[in-house]
Each structure stands twice: as structure tokens, then as C-alpha cells.
Amino acid sequence: MNAPLSNSAFIDKDQQHMIHPLHQNAGHANARVWVKAEGSHLIDADGNRFIDGLSCLWNVSCGHGRQSLVDAATRQMQQMAFCSSYNGSSNPPAIELADRLSGLCYPQINNFYFTSGGGEATDSNFKLARSYWKAKGKPEKTRVIARTWGYHGVTFAAMCATGIAGYWPSFEPRIPGFSHIPAPDPYRYPEPADGSSPGIAMANELEKEILKQGPETVAMFIAEPVQGAGGVIVPPDDYFPRIREICDQYQVLFVADEVITGFGRTGKLFALEHYGVQPDLVQFAKSITSGYLPLGGIGISDEIASTIRGSDKPWMHAYTYSGHPTTCAVGLATLDYIENEKLVEQAASKGAYLLEKLHAELDGHPNVGDVRGKGMMCGVELVEDKASKSCYPPEWGVGAKMTSAMIAEGVFTRMRSEVVCIAPPLTTAEATLDELVAGIRAAIVTVFGE
Ligand SMILES: Cc1ncc(COP(=O)(O)O)c(C=O)c1O
């Protein structure tokens, strides 16, 4: 048998044949090749252990190595490789998962369409919103309003809602009809001059944009309850209640993108529960299977679903892997694991512990501008100057420098340019959270000094 390849030998081979998501040669020469994972740790091809500071891509919420998820996949694959879920065909795990989700998701959301991931879910919601308004006799309602720093995936339409400008230039022109309002970022949003609540002022940006575009043209507003890939931006508590009011007033569908926040990450099963608000449509992926298999979907309000169910024409939207029996079986096993291990409660208590620890260790550092979080989802924003909140110029490369320095400390996570994103598995032990924070602090000292 051939000896296993070293990390660098793997990367040589990888660089000859693989094109990666977000491909860039410069960032890949020192890439890690992961061969194994245990709980909250990743192990590379040289046998080095790293804390999985982002649950891989915010998805492995239950941690690695959960046998019940493996068993659920094995059992279902033995039973049947695959079957269609196109109209006229269905399967027990998909039916059971939709039934179970209707009892867990927001009260008015009782209908589910499955996808293979988050971007497909975003596109499904765009198409559903358009078909809903057509059915309601308002075919001119097609526009989508999203937010800066929002991330909704990179299928062509999802990319147009994604509000991180770096995703656009290679693929312009974007599809018309998408616009962005400012992120509800308590650290960066200017204090309202009239002394009103920042959360209300941030939400009123939506009203201004709806009026600018014309309410009769706006189909939906899409928002992550806590912005994730855009730098873990936690809105003020009064933001989403006002968003709901505005959407109701102008007949704009409110779509919650819970691809990261869904299934416990923020300390509630779905994150708008923190704000006492329900969306019209919700989208999820990632933690529904804890990343063990690719599954996503949308949850649809009874009112919107009735337009599909009540029509004699087909809803012409379909993916081969919608309702895949194996991914749905793993989804069901993941929900069992979340319930049995009380992962939502764990996310709330461990998240509070993690945030307190980050504040205690990092607030005093001259280049730490902001430490924030909700549940097991935290961000540390690094600045050049704390008083003015100014950023280092992009060519200084805060993101790349911090990523390398964290790797040297045994921590693997992602940066949004100058923000360290932190979202370890919800099962992570407090001692590992301590090591994670210590590793991030040490990396900050390496890059910026004491
Ligand atoms: C909030 C949000 N929406 C959508 C997506 C896109 O999901 P996918 O990469 O599965 O297409 C992501 C991915 O990170 C996400 O964080």
C-alpha cells in the first residue's frame, strides 16, 4: 500500500487539478488538507490538530464523529439509493422531515421545499416570491431588497442579493432589480442625529428604499437575522420588529435567511425568535444535517403555500436532489441529536461564556475595535485606530496575516477581511473555547503587537 501523502504533497497534486470555491493561487499554497476530525477538532494530513473555529463552514454544529448521523445515512442508503421527489413521487424521510419541521419552525411556516444547499434555497425564494405575487395579480412586484454585508450564496441570482461587493466584479453585469440597504451594524452605523433609536433608524432604511423603488415593484426583503459571512453583525433588538411592520405596510414579503442561524446557532432554534417576529418565508441549510450531507430548503407560510396548492398550473421549479431520502434521513437524525443533547440551550450558555471570554481577553487590545456575538456566533473586528474606527488598507492584508497567525496557534477559522468570524460546534467544551480565545489573542499579538 502507498504511504499516505504529506500535506504539501497533497497540495502539489491539488494545485494541478482542482479549482476551488473562491479560487486564488496565492491563498492556497499553504492550505491545510483535512484527513480526519474529532468533535471540535480538525486534523491535517501531517497529523496537526486545529480547533474548528467555524464548525467548518458554520455547518458542523453537532461536531464531528456523531455515529447516529452516520447510521441514519447508512440505513437509508441500504434501503434505497435515491428516488424522485418530483410531483407524483415522494419518500418517507422527506415527508417525515417536512412534518417535523412544521412543528419546530415559526407557527405560520408549515410547508417545506427541499434543496441541496443555501444558494438554491435563495433562488427558490426569489422564484416563489415572484410566482406568489403573480398569483395575487401583482406581477410587477419582482424587486428584491437585501443588505450590504449580507451573504445569500453565489448562484447567479443569489449573488445579486449578496451584499459583499467583492463577489460581483468578475461576473457583471448583475441581474437588474436587486438593491441593498445598509447593514444594521451597531458599531459602524452613524448615530441618528435626532436622537432616535439606532435600530429603528436602521430599519427605516428599508422603508426609504421601498419608497424609492416604488412599493408596487418590490417583491421581497431578504435578511439574515444575524449576518454571518459578512462579519457577524448583530442588529439592535428593535430592528426586526420595525422591519416586520414596514414589510406589512408595503406588502413586501419578509424572507429570513437562516442558513447559518437556523437550528440553534444563536441560542434559539430559529433566530427571529429572539425578536418575537415571524417571516413569510425562511431558508435554511448547513446545520439541518450538521454538514454531514448537503441539504437545504425553504419554509413557506400557509398563505403563500395556498397559492401553489390552490393553482391548477404546476409550480415549474425543481432540483433532482430535492427531498433526497438520505439527506432527509440525516436531517431527521440531526434534529434528534439537537433535541437529545439540548444543543439550543448549549448554544445559549456556551455562547454567553464565549462572548464574555472574548471581551475579557480582547477588549483592551488597541487594534480590537469591536467584539460582538449572539449565541455561538461571534465576531472580532480589527481596526488600525480604535478612536476613529479606521481600517488598515486592503493591501496590508489583515485577513491573510490573521489567518496564517491563527493557523500557527492551532485555530482554523475564516475572516471577513478585518473581522475574525467565530462559530465553533455547539458541543464545544468550555476548555476548548478558552483555548480558542487564547489562540485568537496570540494571533492578534503576532500580527499587531501587544
Ligand atoms: C446566510 C447564508 N445564506 C446562503 C448561503 C449559501 O449557501 P450555499 O453555500 O450552501 O449555497 C450561505 C453560505 O454560507 C449563508 O451563510
The ligand as an SDF file (V2000), in Angstrom:
LIG
                    3D

 16 16  0  0  0  0  0  0  0  0999 V2000
  -26.7560   33.0740    5.1970 C   0  0  0  0  0  0  0  0  0  0  0  0
  -26.3480   32.2490    4.0200 C   0  0  0  0  0  0  0  0  0  0  0  0
  -27.1970   32.0980    3.0140 N   0  0  0  0  0  0  0  0  0  0  0  0
  -26.9000   31.3420    1.9400 C   0  0  0  0  0  0  0  0  0  0  0  0
  -25.6800   30.7140    1.8490 C   0  0  0  0  0  0  0  0  0  0  0  0
  -25.3440   29.9060    0.6260 C   0  0  0  0  0  0  0  0  0  0  0  0
  -25.3160   28.5670    0.9360 O   0  0  0  0  0  0  0  0  0  0  0  0
  -24.5610   27.5220   -0.0260 P   0  0  0  0  0  0  0  0  0  0  0  0
  -23.1040   27.8270    0.0770 O   0  0  0  0  0  0  0  0  0  0  0  0
  -24.9560   26.1980    0.5540 O   0  0  0  0  0  0  0  0  0  0  0  0
  -25.0970   27.7360   -1.3970 O   0  0  0  0  0  0  0  0  0  0  0  0
  -24.7710   30.8300    2.8910 C   0  0  0  0  0  0  0  0  0  0  0  0
  -23.4520   30.1510    2.8340 C   0  0  0  0  0  0  0  0  0  0  0  0
  -22.5590   30.4070    3.6110 O   0  0  0  0  0  0  0  0  0  0  0  0
  -25.0910   31.6280    4.0050 C   0  0  0  0  0  0  0  0  0  0  0  0
  -24.2410   31.8230    5.0110 O   0  0  0  0  0  0  0  0  0  0  0  0
  1  2  1  0
  2  3  1  0
  2 15  2  0
  3  4  2  0
  4  5  1  0
  5  6  1  0
  5 12  2  0
  6  7  1  0
  7  8  1  0
  8  9  2  0
  8 10  1  0
  8 11  1  0
 12 13  1  0
 12 15  1  0
 13 14  2  0
 15 16  1  0
M  END
$$$$
